[in-house]
């Protein structure tokens, strides 16, 4: 079982992700603000952060930079509906562990990355 922090600006997708991951046996905390994720990762034993690229209070790139600066050992997976290759390259250069397309088969890809 992994303890996962999930941040996404869509409440619908947060609920969908939480149900999916909890069914797989993981503990999930959902967030809509980057600052809240940073606090949770700092105060809890979060194993993995799953993030949308579009979030409420900061850019996905800013959140990723801050996570990698303060918690470099915590893997971060992006789940996005964006096909912007430049943005994906930027996330990769900032240290993202993996990028999954939200509009494709994320339910098949995500379990492969959470072990």
N, C-alpha and C positions, 0 to 999 in steps of 0.2 A: 504494500500500500504506500502510495506517495501522497504527500501533502502538497496541493497545487493551488496557486493563486492565479485566478483568471480575470483579466481585465478586458472589457469590451464596451463600447458605447451603446450597444444594443441590449436592452434588457431581455428581449426574446432570445437572443443568441446566448447570453449568459445562463439563462435557465436551461436551454437546450444542452449546452456544454456541461453544466453541473450535473444534470440527470444522466448524461452519457458517461461521464467520468465516475460518478458515484456508483453507477451500475457495474462498472469495471472494478470497483473496490477501493477507489481513491477518496481522499477527503478533499473537498473543494471549497475555497472561499472566492466569491465573486465580487468584483469591484468595477466601478465606472470611472474612478479618478486615480491618476498616477500617483499622487501623493499618498493615497491610502494603501496602494500596493507597496510603495517604498517602506511605509511604516510597518506593514504586515511582515514583509520579508525581514526587516530588522528585528522584529520582536517575536516572531514565530519561527518554527523550524520548517520553512517552506523549501520543498525539494525542487520544484519547477515553477516557472512563471510562464503562463500562456497568455499572449497579448494580441489584441487587435491593433492594427496600425493607427486607426483613428480612435482617439480617446478624448475624454472631456476637457481636461485641464492642461494638457501639454501634448506635444507631438509624440508619436511612437518612438521616433529617433531620440528625443530628449529622455524619455523614460528608459529606453535601452541603455543610453550612455550612463545615466545615473545608476541603474542596476549594475552595470558592469564595473563602474567606478567603486561602488560601495560593497557589492556582493559578487565578485567575479566568478565564484565557483557555482553560482546558481544558474542552471541552464534556462535559456529563454527561447520559447517557440512562438513564432508569429503565425496567426491564422488570419488571413486577409482575403478580401474579394478583389483587391487591386491587382491588375496585371502590369503595373508600372515597373519595368525591368530596372530602371535607374534607381528607383526607391528600394527595390529588393537588393540591389548591389550595395547600396548605402547601408542597409540593415546588416548585410553580411559583413561589410567592412567594420561595423561597430561591434561585431561579436555575437550576432544572433546564432543560435544553435541550429535552427531549421525554420523554413517558411513553408506553410501549407496553404493551399488555395481553399478558401471557405466555400466557394461555389462548386467545388468538385467533391471528391470523396474523402473529406477530412476525417470522417469516422473510421475509415480504413487506414489512413496514414498516421493518425495521432497515436494509436496504441503501439505502433512500431517504434515511436520515439520516446515513449514513457516506459521505462523498464527499471 
